[in-house]
């Protein structure tokens, strides 16, 4: 049998299209339990590589013959060796190019919709981490919101559609992933915006992003209007784009709400979180389409791979928006916090400009699942 290769993009398309895939994950059991490739119609078998050094004969009866088979490891090497053994046993098998490292870093651009004039808005789905970032485009200008550290994806995409990046925003000081915002702004000579209440310790210059700031992109009137919305962080800021889209940052997700504890101030910030969700957001049009900065579970993806729902739907279906009693809300939020993200304090300090880890260190800091939501 021929040994096949699947890229992170190939697997992403299978996720988007809800295709079947059988994944043999040969990482250790703790790594698999903590974080794996997720798809609605995926099946899994986790056998550590070291248990397969003598061959794959003992697991052949667990490997289907009627499904695509993908072997996955951390960085690719182990999966190639196991896939070769399966291929020699006459199984049609692929390995994941670049392993979970590549899966963690892959971004898929998805067009969310059209804006006034010739404007467009794109969502960049970081499928392996649950991170969502955005590009707003109008008349040859582009703005980036909540970018990841894989900055070339945004600059090359902007170039491919003939747009110049003029403004870069972060909705808050991120603690789960390293922002590429400042790097993009420096490379493209663009303005970098950050909420000042999150920027008290940063070591670099930025443009303060404050309530009711309005930044126009292009020659048409596509305004990005800032809405101060604390709760995940004290500076968290949402964006209203073209009076049509609400970029909610890490405050509101499709199936959950943001966690208020990543600076160790859950009891202090849970009140701000409730004020944002139950008062400020309630004053907005329910027809707005919510575009969050993360998704929690693969079921939140729409049929086209995007993550978006009307605010009206979230008010009806999101449990975090439907707890009338404030004491119960506080208890629910503070009592259902998942483990802290990997290296979250180091990531915050990197995003403040206090430390400058190399690429491999940054990669290790980010490895693992998304943990920005209340469970």
C-alpha positions in Angstrom: 0.0 0.0 0.0 1.1 3.6 -0.7 1.8 5.8 2.4 -0.3 8.9 2.1 0.1 12.4 3.7 -2.7 14.6 5.1 -2.0 18.2 5.8 -3.8 20.2 8.6 -5.8 21.9 5.8 -6.9 18.5 4.5 -8.1 17.5 8.0 -9.8 20.9 8.5 -11.8 20.3 5.3 -13.0 17.0 6.7 -14.0 18.7 9.9 -15.9 21.4 8.0 -17.6 18.8 5.8 -18.4 16.4 8.7 -16.6 13.6 6.9 -15.7 10.3 8.7 -12.1 9.8 9.8 -10.5 7.2 12.0 -7.6 8.7 13.9 -4.9 6.6 15.5 -3.2 8.9 17.9 0.2 7.6 19.0 1.0 10.2 21.7 1.0 9.3 25.3 -2.3 8.9 27.0 -2.1 12.1 29.1 -1.4 14.2 26.0 -4.3 12.6 24.1 -6.7 13.0 27.0 -5.8 16.7 27.3 -6.1 17.6 23.7 -6.9 15.9 20.4 -8.1 16.6 16.9 -11.9 16.9 17.0 -14.5 16.3 14.4 -18.1 15.4 14.6 -17.7 12.1 12.7 -14.2 11.2 13.9 -13.4 8.0 15.7 -10.3 7.6 17.8 -7.8 5.0 19.0 -5.0 6.1 21.3 -2.1 3.7 21.4 1.2 5.2 22.6 4.1 4.9 20.0 6.3 3.0 22.5 3.6 0.2 22.7 4.0 -0.3 18.9 7.8 -0.6 18.6 7.5 -4.3 18.1 4.8 -3.9 15.4 1.1 -3.2 14.8 -0.1 -6.8 14.5 -1.9 -6.7 17.9 -4.0 -3.6 17.0 -4.9 -4.5 13.4 -8.3 -5.9 14.5 -9.0 -2.4 15.9 -8.2 -0.6 12.7 -11.2 -0.3 10.3 -10.9 -1.3 6.7 -13.8 0.9 5.5 -12.7 4.4 6.7 -9.9 6.8 6.1 -7.2 6.2 8.6 -4.9 9.0 9.9 -2.0 8.5 12.2 -1.1 11.4 14.5 1.8 12.2 16.8 3.3 15.4 18.3 5.6 16.4 15.5 5.3 13.8 12.7 8.2 11.4 13.1 6.5 8.7 15.2 3.3 8.8 13.1 5.3 8.1 9.9 6.9 5.0 11.4 3.5 3.6 12.6 1.8 4.5 9.3 4.6 2.7 7.4 4.0 -0.4 9.5 0.2 -0.2 8.8 0.8 0.3 5.1 3.0 -2.8 5.1 0.1 -4.6 6.7 -2.0 -3.6 3.6 -3.9 -0.8 5.3 -4.7 2.4 3.3 -3.3 5.0 5.8 -2.1 8.6 6.0 0.0 10.4 8.6 -0.5 14.1 9.6 2.2 16.3 8.2 3.8 18.2 11.0 1.8 16.4 13.6 -0.1 18.2 16.4 2.4 21.1 16.1 1.0 21.8 12.6 -2.6 21.2 13.8 -2.1 23.8 16.6 -0.9 26.5 14.2 -3.1 26.0 11.1 -5.5 28.9 10.2 -8.3 28.6 7.7 -9.8 31.8 6.3 -13.6 31.7 5.9 -15.6 34.6 4.4 -18.3 35.5 6.9 -20.2 38.1 4.9 -20.3 41.3 2.9 -20.2 44.8 4.3 -21.3 48.2 3.0 -20.0 49.1 -0.5 -17.4 46.5 -1.5 -16.6 45.5 2.0 -16.0 42.0 3.3 -15.3 40.3 6.7 -13.3 37.2 7.0 -12.9 34.8 10.0 -9.6 33.0 10.5 -10.4 29.7 12.2 -7.5 28.2 14.2 -9.1 24.8 14.2 -6.7 23.1 16.6 -6.8 25.8 19.3 -10.3 27.1 18.9 -9.0 30.7 18.3 -10.9 33.0 16.0 -9.5 36.1 14.4 -10.9 38.6 11.9 -10.1 40.7 8.8 -12.3 43.6 7.8 -11.7 44.7 4.3 -12.9 47.8 2.4 -11.6 49.7 -0.6 -8.2 48.2 -0.5 -7.7 48.7 3.3 -7.9 46.0 5.9 -8.1 45.8 9.7 -7.0 42.7 11.7 -8.7 41.8 15.0 -7.3 39.3 17.6 -4.5 37.9 15.4 -2.5 34.9 16.3 1.3 34.8 16.2 1.2 33.2 12.7 1.3 36.7 11.2 2.2 35.7 7.6 -1.2 34.1 7.1 -2.8 37.5 7.5 -0.3 39.6 5.6 -0.2 37.1 2.7 -4.0 36.8 2.6 -4.4 40.6 2.6 -1.9 40.8 -0.3 -3.8 38.1 -2.2 -7.0 40.2 -2.2 -5.2 43.5 -2.9 -5.7 45.0 0.6 -3.2 47.0 2.7 -3.4 46.4 6.5 -3.8 49.8 8.1 -5.2 49.0 11.6 -4.6 46.1 14.0 -6.7 45.5 17.1 -6.7 43.2 20.2 -10.0 43.1 22.0 -8.0 42.4 25.3 -4.7 41.3 26.6 -4.7 37.6 25.7 -3.6 34.9 28.1 -4.2 31.8 26.1 -2.2 32.6 22.9 0.5 35.0 21.8 -0.9 37.9 19.8 0.6 38.8 16.5 -1.0 42.2 16.5 2.1 44.3 17.3 4.2 42.3 14.9 1.8 42.9 12.0 1.4 46.6 12.9 5.2 47.1 12.9 5.7 45.1 9.6 2.8 46.9 7.8 3.4 50.3 9.4 -0.2 50.1 10.7 -1.8 51.5 13.9 -1.9 49.0 16.8 -4.9 49.4 19.2 -5.2 48.0 22.7 -7.6 48.7 25.6 -5.6 50.9 28.0 -7.0 49.2 31.1 -5.3 46.0 29.9 -2.1 47.8 28.9 -0.9 49.3 32.2 2.2 47.1 32.2 3.0 47.0 28.4 6.5 48.0 27.3 5.6 49.3 23.9 3.6 52.2 22.2 0.0 51.6 21.2 -3.1 53.5 20.4 -5.6 53.4 23.3 -8.8 51.7 22.4 -11.6 53.2 24.4 -15.4 53.1 24.6 -17.0 54.6 21.5 -13.8 54.9 19.6 -14.7 54.6 15.9 -12.2 53.7 13.2 -13.2 53.8 9.5 -11.7 51.2 7.2 -11.4 52.2 3.5 -13.3 54.9 1.8 -16.7 53.5 2.6 -18.3 53.9 6.0 -17.4 50.6 7.6 -16.9 51.7 11.1 -15.4 49.6 13.8 -16.9 51.0 17.0 -15.5 50.0 20.3 -17.8 49.0 23.2 -16.2 48.7 26.6 -17.2 45.3 27.9 -15.2 44.1 30.9 -15.4 40.8 32.5 -12.9 38.5 30.9 -10.3 41.1 31.5 -10.8 44.6 33.0 -10.1 46.2 29.6 -12.1 43.7 27.4 -13.6 45.6 24.5 -16.1 44.4 21.9 -16.5 45.8 18.4 -19.5 46.7 16.4 -18.7 46.4 12.7 -20.9 48.0 10.1 -23.9 47.9 12.5 -24.2 44.2 11.6 -21.5 42.2 13.4 -20.6 42.1 17.1 -17.1 40.9 17.7 -17.4 39.8 21.3 -13.8 38.9 22.0 -13.6 36.4 24.9 -16.7 37.8 26.7 -19.4 35.8 24.9 -19.1 32.6 22.9 -21.7 30.6 21.0 -22.2 27.9 23.7 -20.6 29.5 26.8 -19.3 32.7 28.3 -15.9 34.1 29.1 -13.9 33.2 32.3 -13.0 36.2 34.6 -10.1 34.6 36.5 -7.0 34.8 34.3 -5.5 37.7 36.3 -6.5 36.0 39.6 -9.5 38.3 40.1 -12.5 36.1 39.5 -14.5 37.4 42.4 -13.8 41.0 41.4 -14.5 40.6 37.7 -17.5 38.3 37.7 -19.7 41.4 38.5 -18.2 43.2 35.4 -18.9 40.0 33.3 -22.6 40.0 34.4 -22.9 43.8 33.7 -21.5 43.3 30.2 -23.7 40.3 29.3 -26.9 41.2 31.0 -26.9 45.0 30.6 -24.6 46.4 27.9 -25.2 43.5 25.4 -29.0 43.7 26.1 -29.0 47.3 24.9 -27.7 46.2 21.5 -29.8 45.0 18.5 -30.7 41.4 18.8 -30.1 41.1 15.0 -26.4 41.5 15.4 -24.3 38.5 14.3 -22.0 37.5 17.1 -18.4 36.7 16.1 -16.4 35.5 19.1 -12.7 35.2 19.6 -12.9 31.5 20.4 -15.1 28.4 20.0 -15.3 25.7 22.7 -16.6 22.6 21.0 -16.6 21.5 17.3 -20.4 21.5 17.2 -20.3 25.4 17.3 -19.0 25.4 13.7 -21.6 26.3 11.0 -21.8 24.2 7.8 -19.3 26.5 6.1 -16.8 26.2 8.9 -17.6 29.7 10.4 -18.5 30.3 14.0 -21.3 32.9 14.1 -24.9 33.2 15.5 -27.4 36.0 15.9 -27.4 37.7 19.4 -31.1 36.9 19.6 -30.3 33.2 19.3 -27.7 33.4 22.0 -30.1 35.2 24.4 -32.5 32.3 23.9 -30.1 29.3 23.9 -26.8 30.2 25.8 -27.2 29.1 29.4 -24.7 31.8 30.6 -27.1 34.5 29.4 -30.2 33.1 31.2 -29.4 33.0 34.9 -31.7 35.6 36.5 -30.4 35.4 40.0 -27.1 37.2 40.4 -25.8 35.1 43.3 -26.5 32.0 41.2 -24.7 33.5 38.3 -21.6 34.3 40.4 -21.6 30.7 41.8 -22.0 29.2 38.4 -19.1 31.2 36.9 -16.6 30.9 39.8 -17.5 27.2 40.4 -17.1 26.0 36.9 -13.7 27.4 35.9 -11.6 25.0 33.8 -7.8 24.5 34.4 -5.7 27.6 33.6 -4.3 27.7 30.0 -0.8 26.3 29.6 1.8 28.9 30.5 -0.9 31.6 30.7 1.2 33.9 32.9 4.2 33.7 30.5 1.8 34.3 27.6 0.5 37.5 29.2 4.0 38.7 29.9 4.9 38.1 26.3 1.9 40.0 25.1 2.9 42.8 27.4 6.3 42.9 25.7 8.1 42.0 28.9 9.6 38.8 27.5 10.6 37.7 23.9 10.6 33.9 23.7 11.9 32.3 20.6 9.6 30.5 18.1 10.0 27.1 19.7 9.3 28.5 23.1 6.2 30.3 21.9 5.0 27.0 20.3 5.5 25.1 23.5 3.7 27.8 25.6 0.6 27.5 23.4 0.4 23.7 23.1 -2.9 22.4 24.4 -6.7 23.0 24.2 -8.5 26.3 24.4 -9.5 27.1 28.0 -11.1 30.6 27.8 -14.7 29.7 28.7 -16.7 28.9 31.8 -17.7 25.3 31.5 
